[in-house]
Amino acid sequence: MMNAISLALANPLLSGAGSAGDPDRYMFFATRNRMPSGAIVTAASGTNYVCTKIVVNTPQYRTRTFRFHLSGFASTEGGNSPQETVVTGTIGTPGNSVVADAMFIRVAGVFYPCSFAGSNTVTVADQTNGAWTDELTIPDVAPESEIEIWLFYHTAVGEKVWPVYRIQKHRGERVWGAGDLATLLAFKDSPLADSTAALDTGYGTQAQPQYWGADFMVAKGDWDGRPVALVFCDSIGEARQEYSSAADMRGNLGWLRRWLDKDGGPGRIPHCLVGMPGAGSVRE
């Protein structure tokens, strides 16, 4: 899996269509993904169990086998960021583990359960690399489709969770909270139910909370040899001058993501961007 994480350009960026790709190679494929960074979230009574539904879009070729990664760390933002801090309970380090109770992907209305080393659940310890889901092969996902990623997780009240995603609710994304897992699982029957009001605040602004979710997302499929990019960029490239309500219908924020995902020229280029706001880009 380290090969999937350390991908650089598979081909020169403007080399054209390229040759047929390896269908058995894990490649970045999803729009919307980002590295964890921002302000950690403290679990409140009645919403310490959380479900996030993130919607990502697939490339211009079929995909079928997937793995997703949950990180146990996050970067700071602003000042001398990006950096991790080792002070328990501050930005970047919750100081506690987080339990992923269940994880599903939903394609064309069908839920497919993800597993972690054969288990439906995993506990991610603070300041660790986190956990990958096991290989999940499903019927072919059509080009330029939507995949919903449902993550159910919890901590004790007052404990903290790493920040990753602001919810793009105009694209059908949601965040729900409850005091138990069973209440959240019921939302699988009403996937467009309104988010829980206490968690759905500051929409479209920097003040909107960020919730835990998969950062690295890789897939096998009918890769056609087009470029696949791992990009180390500044905060402008990572789109931190835009917030959730500005996302296009494939979840892209900022000029660089939109350009890489443009339908035209070399075609939609699957990518993973690493970039956070701050004056310490050398640390990336």
Salt bridges, closest charged atoms under 4 A:
ASP24 OD1 - LYS220 NZ 2.91
GLU77 OE2 - ARG34 NH2 3.79
GLU77 OE1 - ARG240 NH2 2.41
ASP101 OD2 - HIS154 ND1 2.85
GLU135 OE1 - LYS220 NZ 3.39
ASP140 OD2 - ARG62 NH1 3.53
ASP140 OD1 - ARG64 NE 2.65
GLU144 OE1 - ARG268 NE 2.78
GLU148 OE2 - ARG106 NH1 3.03
GLU173 OE1 - ARG32 NH2 2.85
GLU173 OE2 - ARG171 NH1 3.13
ASP200 OD2 - LYS169 NZ 3.10
ASP215 OD1 - HIS69 ND1 2.92
ASP222 OD2 - ARG62 NH2 2.74
ASP222 OD1 - ARG64 NH2 3.03
ASP224 OD2 - ARG226 NH2 2.78
GLU238 OE2 - ARG34 NE 3.30
GLU238 OE2 - ARG257 NH2 3.00
GLU242 OE1 - ARG258 NH1 2.97
ASP261 OD2 - ARG250 NE 2.49
ASP261 OD2 - ARG268 NH1 3.52
